[in-house]
Each structure stands twice: as C-alpha cells, then as structure tokens.
Amino acid sequence: MRLPKILTAIAAAAILLVTSAVGFAASTANGYVEGVDWTNKVITVTGEGIVPKDAVNYTQAKGLAVQAAKADAYRKLGELVNGVHVDGETTVEKMVTTKDVIKLRVSATIKGAKIVSENFLSDGSYRIVMQVPLFGVTDSLAGAVFEKNATIEPFPEPVYEVAPSQYKPSVSSTFNAPSTPYRSPLSRMSVPSLDALILQKLEANAYTVATPVVENVQAAYNAPRQIIRKSVEEYASAAQGDYTGLVVDCRGLDLQPVMSPTIENVNGTKIYGHKNLDIDKVISLGMADYAVDNEGLARAGDNPIVVKAVAVKNFNSNPVVSIPDSNRVLIENHATKFLNDLKVVFLFDY
C-alpha cells in the first residue's frame, strides 16, 4: 500500500532533479560516447537501477536504486575493459588471466571509475554515467596493464642503402611558392579540408632521390661497422630538423585502434613501439592519437611529417610504411625527437 506513494515521491524528485540538471541530459545525449572512445581516450558506460518492490520508504528506495545502477555500470565496465585490445593479439581479459597483479590492478581501476553524471528518470529509475580513462597518470587502464621496461631500446637505424623521402613542395603547390621554404599548412586557416592537407603532404613526399645513398650497395654490406655508422651519421646530418611530429594516414585500411600500436616498415622492422619509449609517458599520454579530422591532428604540432600507410598488420592494428618514408621519419626524429615525445597521430576511419 505504501509503494505507490514512494514511487510518486521519487517521480516528483526526479522531475526536480531533471529540471535542475538539464546539462546532464544534454551532455548524455551529445557529450558522451557510450563504449570505448579512442579519440577521447575514455571508456563510458551508463548504468540503470529500478526501485525494488519491497522498498518501505523513499530513502531505502533511492539507496537501492542507486546501488543497482552502480552494479549495472560496473558490470558493463568490466565487459568493455576486458575486450579492449592492448595490442593486435592481446586483450585486457587475456592479460588478467595470466597475471594476478594485473588482474588486481584492473579490478581496482574499474572500482575507481569516475561518476560523471547521475540522476533520477521520470519513471523513478536511477541512471548513472561512469568513465574510466584509457590513459592518464592516475586510475587509468594503461596504468593497470602496462609494466615498466627493463631498458628503453634505441630506435632502429635507417635502411642506409635506400634513399629517404625528400620533403619539399610540389611545383603545383597552392600553399607555397616553389622558392619559399616549405612549412606545413596545418596552421594555415586557408586549408580547405583534411584531404587537401594530406594531398599536399603526400605530393611533397613524392620527391625521392632515384640513386641510393651509397653507390655500391654490396660494398656497403661488406664494409666494416664504422663505415656503416658513418653512413648513418651522414643521414642524420641531412635532417631538416624542424618537424614537430608524425601523422600516419591509415584511412581506407580498416585500422583497428589498440593501446600499444607499433609502426613498421615494409621490411618488418618496428620503427616505433613501446619498447622505444618511456613507459610513464605512454601511460600518461598513450602512444598515439586516433583522429578522423583536422582537429585531431594537434598532437603532431604545426609541422608534422605526413606519410601514407601502405598496409596494416597484426589484426589491422599496426600501420606499415614504405622504406623511404620510414627512413625520413627516423632521420628527422634523430634531430627533433618527436617520436621520443610521442607526437604521433593515426588518421583512421572511425
């Protein structure tokens, strides 16, 4: 007999709460992406709880509905977190089944999920929105699953017998006159679209040197190590030295976002991976941003190298680039360390 009065009270409270929390309703519809959001690096779930039939008063009814909503949210978070790919072959679920310490850390991360919004609905049920960051110094999934590297491996050397891509403007460039120093159009307000920007960069990359850096490739292979090192230093001295980051255009290749991607060249050499990086930076920032438009390119700075991936590997998680492009990236990184600073963006089809 008392239950209808309780529900009526809850409904009335819900109307007041919704009226005073219109921002939540708008942000729930427009501001939060349910599931794993790789562009904003966050996992978001919505939990809902209803008032049990045996509730005896308003306070108990509210408390039980809130508990049910939280339990629903935690369950959904657990399912989503377990399905996140750390790399192309390994999910979080696989990691927690093999290492107890990771299992405990992941569980603690889920329990520490942030409540970003909560309110009663007009039918008397309770809704709660919770988030776990993919990356971040505290309470992130990356902090739970990534472990310290024993050592940081150096980036590989260029394939010295192959000439690197040459970055200079196309004669047909509409952004810069041929006689002016080439600067990225990223910071120019006149760039009409992302595709125009990428085309401009790829046209610049098309200027490659036809002859190899060393005249006799076989002699270079047979030469003592110090001669090979000299060739690498000659490469490094050719760096332009003003590039701020790397954008890898993976559109059309069905790139699948993961927490720990690598970039390989067509020879299978990994030119960028977590073993080359400070793991604290990886946990804090993530190894790369996943972008779908111009706004997502900010991480790479105003003058990035832009290369087109020729393939993706490891269940479509790792971009593959040409040897000339990988050489240019490694040479320029030697000068400005943008890979060391994780200034990397992948363009993909969301």
N, C-alpha and C positions, 0 to 999 in steps of 0.2 A: 504493500500500500504506500510505502514511503518512497519507493523508487521513482515514480513519475515526478514527484516534487524535486528529487535530487537532479534528475535529468533536466527538468525545467530550469533549475538554478544554474546548472552547468551551461545550458544553451544560452541563458541570459549573460552569463560571464563570458561566454565565447564571443557573443556579439560585441560586448565592450572591448574585449581583447583584440578582436579583428579590427574594430573601428580605430583603436589606438595604435595598431601595428600594420597599417596599410603598406608600409615599407617592406615588411616581411613578405606579404602576399605578392607584391610586385617583384621583389628580388627572387622569390621562389620560382616565379614563372619565367623571369627574364635573366636573373643573375646567376643562378646555379645550374650546373650541368650534371644531371644525375649520372653516376658511374665514374669511370676513370677519365679525367680530363687532362690529356697530355700537354695541351697548350698552356693551361694554367697550373699544371703540376699539382693536382689535388684530386682526391677521391671523395665523392659526395654521395650520401645516401639519405633517404627520408624514411623515418620510422613512424608507425601509427599505432596507437593503442585505444581500445574502447573501454568504456566503463563496465565493469563486471555486474552481472545481475544481482549478486549478493552484497553489493555495496550498501552500507547502512547510513552514510551521511556524505555530505559534499566533500569534506576533507579526505575521507577514505577513497571516495570515488576518483577524485583528482589524482591522489597519490598512486593508486593502482593503474590508472590510465597512463600516467607519466612513466611508470616502471615498464609497462607493456610496450610503450613507444620506444623507450631506450633499448629494451631487449630486441625489438624488431630491427632497430638501427644497427646494433652491434652484430646481429646475425648477418645482415646484409653486408656490413663492412667486412666481416670475416670471409664471406664468399668472394667479394670483389678483390680483397687483398690477396687471397690465395691464388687468384687467377692472373695476377699481374706478372708479366714476364720480366725477369731480371736481365736475361739475355734471350737470344733466339730459342734456346733449348731448355732453359731452366725457369720455372715459375717459382713464386714465393712458396707455394704449397710443397714443391719438391724440396726446397731448402729446409723448411721447418721439419720435414720428416727425416732428414739426415743429420741435423744438428740441433740438439736440445737447446743450446744457448740462443740460437736464432729463433727457435720456437717461443722461448720465453720473452725475447725482445719484441717479436711481432705481436704477441698477445698483449704485452704492456702498451704497445703503440696503439692498438685498437681500443683498449680500455681508456687510453688517454685522448681519444678523439675529441675534437672541439665541437661544442654545440654552437652552431651559428645562428639558429633561429628555432623558436618553439612557440606553439600557441594552440588554443582550443579551436576546433572547427565548429561550424554551425550545428552539426548533428550531435555535438557533445563529445566526439572523439578527440584525441590529442595527437598533434603532429610535431615531430622534432626533426631538424635537419642537422646532420653531423658530418664533419670533414676530417680526413687525415691527409696531411701534405705528403706528396711523393718525395720531396726533398726539403731540406732545412736542417738547421743546427740542432733543433730540439723536436722531439716527438714525431719525427718523420719516418716513413717506411725505409728510406735509404739508410738512415741511421741504424735501423734494426737489422738490415740484411747485408750491408757492406762491411767488410772487415779490412783491417789495416794491411797494406802491402809490406812485406818484409823489406823490400827495396823498391825504389822507383826506377823502372827501366828507361834508358835513354830512347829517344825517338830514333827510328832507323835512318840510315843514310840514303840519299837519293840513288837511284839506279844510274850511275855516273856515265854509262855509255849511251844513255838516251837523253836527248836534249829536253829541257823543261819547256812547258808552255811559256810563251812570251806575252806579257800583259802590256799591251799598248793599244791605242784606239784604232778602230776601223776608219778607213778613209771616208766611208759613208756615214760616220757618226753624226748624229744630230745633236749630241750633247756637248761635244768639244771640237774645236778646230784642230786639224792634224798637227799644227805647230805648237799647241799648248800642252803643258804637262797633263797627263791623264789623271783625273780624280774621279772617284766613284760618284754616280748620280744619286746615290742613296739619300744624301742630304738635300737634294735639289727638289724644291716644291713643284717643278715643272715635269717631273717624271709622270707620264700618263697612267702607267699601270705596272704591276709586278712583272708581267710578261715582257713589257718593253725594257724594263730594267735588266731582266735576265738575258734577253736577246743581246742587249748592248754588251754585257759582260762576256757572253759566250763568243760574240764576234771578236772581242779583244783577245780571247784565248786562242782564236784560230791562227794567230801569228806564231807559228812554231818554226824552229830552225831545222832545215832539211838535213844538215850534216850532223853527225854525232859530235859530242864534246871532245872526245879523244879520237884521233884519226885512225888508230889501229886498235880495234876492239880486242882482238885476240892477244895483242901485246899487253894491253891493259890488264886482262885476266891473269897473264903470266907474270906481271910485274910484281916487285916486292911491295909489301904493305905500305911502306912510307910513300911510294909513288901514288898509290890509290888514295891515300889520305890527302896528298897534295891536290889531287883532282877534286876531292870533296871540298877542300878549302877554296879552290878556285870557284866552285859552285857557290859557296857561301858568300864570297866577295861580290858575286853578281846579284845579290838580293837588292831589290829596290828599297826595302826596309821601312815602308810606311803603311803596310797593310795592317788592318785592325782586327781581322777575324776571317772566318771561313763560312761560306754559305754553300751547302751541297744541295743542288736541285734534284730531288728524287721523285718529282711528280710523274705520274704515269707508270710507276714501277711497283705500286702497291706496297710501299714501305710500311712496315708494322712497328710502331713505337715500342721501345723497351727501355729499361732503366740504365742498362750498361751496353750501349751500342759500340761498335768499332767501325772504323773506316779502313778499307783495304784497297790496294791497287790490284790490277788485273793479274799480277804475278802471285797474289795471295799474301803479300806482305801487309801486316797491320801497321798503318801509319798513324793511327790514333786509337787508343784504348785506355781502360782504367789503370793498366799496369804502368803507363807512362805518366800518370797524374798523381797529384797529392790527393789522397782519398778524402781528406777533410773538405777539400774544395768540391769534390764530386758529391759528397753527402749534402753540402750546403746548397750547391747550385744545380746539380745534375750535369751530365756530360755534354748535353746539347739541348737547345730549344727546338721544339717542333712547331713550325709555322706554316700558315696557309695564305698569308698575305703580307703586304709591306710592313704592317705594324709589328709583325712577329720577328722582324729582322734586326731589331735594335741591339740585341746581344752581340752581334758581329761588328758593331761600330759603323762609322760612316764611310769606311773604305775597305770593305772585305774583298777577299778573293772569292769569286763565284765559279764553281765548277759543276758540270752536269754528270751525275752518276750514270754509269753505263750499265749497271746491273745492281741487284740486291742479293745478299746471300744469307745463309743461316736462318731459314724460315722468314725471309724477306726483312730481316732486322738490321743488316749491316750494308751500308752503301759501298759500292765498288767504283773506283775512279780509274782513269787511264794513267799510264806511267808518266807521260809528260805533265799531267795535272798534279799527280802525287809528288813528282819531283819539285814542281814550283811551290807547292804547299810546304814541303819540308824545308826548302831553301829559305822561303820567307819567314817561316817560323823560327829558323835559326837566328834571324835578325830581330824580330819583334815579339816572339814568344806567345803568340795568340793562342796556340794550341795548349801550351802550359797553363794559360789563364782561362781555358775552357770557353773561348769566344767562338763557339761553333753553333750553327743553326742548320737544321734539316728542313727543306721545303717538302711538304708531302700533301697527299690528297686525304683530307680528314675523313 
